[in-house]
């Protein structure tokens, strides 16, 4: 469940791929279910009732009868997906939330139709081409959550990188590595590591994913015909990032200007 502060932050950020606002429960409750179905087919999201499109909190009251109608409508999604429905008070107004996870059994359908999230909007897939595109895109959209069955935590984990993460995150050494792995949900129910976890904590992610490296190239001029430096950085994702940024900063031309007795300006 979200906290009031987390919900307020979502409202201030506005609608988007993972957030949809409704100022009230629509007359056709199925409209809410369509949004939920779309979130389940995407990366999950939050449906907030009591907030308008302009991010203004109006508040809404949902009695047991309406809540039952919403729940009954959600039960029409096939396969069934559990979505908690609850209320929070934000700025002294009651707001209702439906939380939706990224469904593990995609595609989810409603009355035989597939709904998907396109940017800040939900869309019903009607053509064969759209359905084909949806299934082709699915592996890419949910790559981080996919299973990397070949990853062996004892052999392939970068222990030094994991310890650096522990320090940066302020985690006590009293918390075991296994507990951190559970808390961060780095593994699937069968115990295999997720692709995203391999990218962040594997010593050599490119063993499992050929393109999991950063390549930095510097050219002599803007026509890109003569390469003067070419580096490929592998290893855990954050290590790649820091190495690439260090390389990039080493290529920047920097000069300083001092006007009068003022501080120097770095350009």
N, C-alpha and C positions, 0 to 999 in steps of 0.2 A: 504493500500500500504506500501511496505517496504521502508526504507530509504537506502541511499547509504551505510551508515555504517553497517546497519543490513545485507544488501546483502553481503558486503565484509566479514563479520563474517561468514556467511553461506558458502561462497566460500572457505574461509580458513579452515573451518571444514571438507570440502569434501562431497562427495556423501554419502547418507545414506537412512534410512527409509523415511525421510521427504524431501529429496533433490535429484534432478536428473539434471545432466549437459549435454548439447549438444553444441558442438563447432559451429554448424551451423544448419539451418533449413534443415532437411533431405529431400531427393527427394520425398519420400513418407510421406506427412504431417501426414498421419494416425499414424505414429510411435509416434508423439507427443501426439496424442489423446489417444493412448493406455496407455501412462504414466499418463495422466490426469485422465483417467478412473480408473487406479489402485490406484492413490492417493485418489480419491473420495470414493473408496471402503475401504480405510484404514483410517488413522488418518489425511488425508490431507497432503499437501506438497507444494514444490516450484520447478517448472521446469525452469531452467536457461539456456538461449540460448546465446552462445558467450563465453563459458568456456569449456575447455577440461577436460578429466578424471583426469588429473594431477593437477587440480585446477588452471591452468594457464588461465588468462583472455586474450582472443584474440579479443573480440569485434565482433559485427555482425550488419549488417544493414538490416532492414526488411521494405520493402516498403508497400504501401497500398494494392497492389495486393497479396503479400505473407500473409499479416496480415488477409486479407479477406479469403484466402484459409484456414488458420489456424482456424479462427473463424467458417467457414462453416463446417470444419471437427469436431470441438468440438460440434457443434450442432447435430451431429449424435449420441452423447451419450444419452442413454435413461435410466431413465428420464432426462430431461434437467437439467444441473447444470451450474450456472453462475460462470465464471472464468475470473477475470480481466487480461488483457494483456497490459503491459506497458514497457517502457524502462527506464533505469537509466544509468548514467555515473559513472563508477568506474575505477580509475586509468587512466583517460582520454580516456576510451574506452566505447563504447555504448554496453550495455548488455540488453537483453530482458527477461522479467519475465512473467510466467503464474502462478498465485496463485490459489491453489485449496483447498477448505475447505473439511473437513470430511463430506461427503454427508449425509443428514438426511433421504434420501429415498433409502438406499441400498437394493438390489444390483444395481449397475449401469452397463449397458451393452453397448457394441459397436459391431455392426453387429451380435447381438445375443450372443456374448461371454462375459464372466466375466473376468476382469483383476484385479489382486490383487498385493499388494506390499509384497515381501518376502525379508526382510532385505534391501539391497541397490538396489534390482532388482525388475522389474515388471514381472509378470508371467500370462500367459493365462490359465485359468482353463478349462480343456478339459474332465476330467473324472467325473463320478457320485460321486466317493469317494472324490475327491477334492472339488466338490460343497458342498457335505454334511459337510465336514470339515470346509469349509468357513462359512456356516450358523451356525454351532455349535460354532465356534470361535467368531462370531460377537458379541455376548452378552458380552464376556469377554474383547474383545479388546476395546469396547466402553462403558465400565461400568461407567466411570466417567461422561459421557454425558447422561447417562440414567436418567429417572425420578423417584424421590422418592415421590410419591403422598401422602404418610402418614405423611410427615414432615410438622409440623406447625411452622412457623417462630416465632410466638409469644410465643409458649409454649416450643419448642424444641431447640431454638437457645441458645448458651452459650454466654451471653452478655459480661461477663468478658473476655473471650477468644477473642471475636470480638474486644473489646476495645484494648487489648494487640496487636492484629494484626494491628489495626489502628496506634498505636504508633510506632511499629516496621517498618511499611511501610512509616512512615512520613506523614500520611494523616491528614489534618486539621480537627478539630472538627466541622468546619463550613460545611464540606461535610457530608450529612446525610447518615445514614446506608443504606437507600433505594438506594441512588445514587451510593454508593460503590458496592452494590449488582448488580446494572445494569452495572456498569463499568467493573466488573469482570466477567460478564455473568454467574452468579451463578444460574440463573433460565432459564427455557425453555419458549418459547412464551406463553404457557398457564398459566404461573406464578408459576408452581411447581418447587421445588428446584431440582437441579441435584444431583446425588449420590456423586460426588466429593465434592460438597459444603457441604453436610451433614457430610462427613468425617472430613472436616476441621473446620466447625463451629457449628456442632451439639453438644449438651452437652453430649449425650449418643448415638453415632452412632451405637453401638452394639444392640440397641433396634430395629434398622431397618436392620442391617446387622450382623448376628450372629458372624461372624468371624472377625469383625472390632476391634480387640484388639491385643496387643502385649503381648506375654507370654515369660517370661525370666526364664530359668531353669539353676541351677548350680548343677553339679555332684561332688561327692567325688573324683572320679578318671576318667580316660579317657575311661573306659569300660562302663560308663553310667548306672551303676546298682543301685547306691545309690544317691538319690536326697537330697541335703542339703539346697536348697532354690528354691522356686517356686513362682513367682509373675506374676499376670495378670494385665496389665494396660489398662484402658479404657479411655473414654473421647475424646475430639478433637484430631486429628491426631498429631499435633505438641506437644501437652501435653504428649501424649503417647511416642513420640520420646524422649523428654527431660527426662521423668521419666525412660525410658529404658536405656538411656545413663548414667544417674546418677547411676542406679543399676549396670550397667556393670563396670563403673569406680571403684565402691566400691568393686568389685571382683578382680581387677587387683593387682598383686603383684608388688610393687614398691620398689626399693632400690636406694641408691645414692652412687656414687663413686667420691672421690676428689683426684686428683693427684697434689701433690705439693701445690702451692698457687693458682692453677687455679680454675675455677668455678666448681661447682658440676655437675656431669652428672646423670640425672635421667634415670634409666633403668627399 
